[in-house]
Amino acid sequence: MRVPSCEALRSSSLTKDEKDKVMFSVQQKRKISDEVQKILRDTNHPELPQGEIQFSLHVDGAESWSWADIKNNGAVTNPTVNPWNEKQDSENAKSS
């Protein structure tokens, strides 16, 4: 698996695969997804499905190269892992 360097992240030459690896660890994305699912479910909106709610959340970071697309957990069967983001996740760092 090719992981982008900080220099590559700052450049506009990122591949689609690299762009999918830019912000948040897998654990953080799953937690965000769970919370969004709960917030949506708590609205009790009559048009929401009974099962898992499908959604896509785009998050822009402080830099143009820093962003994330987060989907409902059921839509992500094979999550992309970026070692940099995994290391930055404080919960993962504490368990190492």
Summary of the structure (lengths in Angstrom):
residues: 96
radius of gyration: 15.1
end to end distance: 21.7
largest distance: 47.1
contacts: 218
relative contact order: 0.22
helix: 43%
strand: 10%
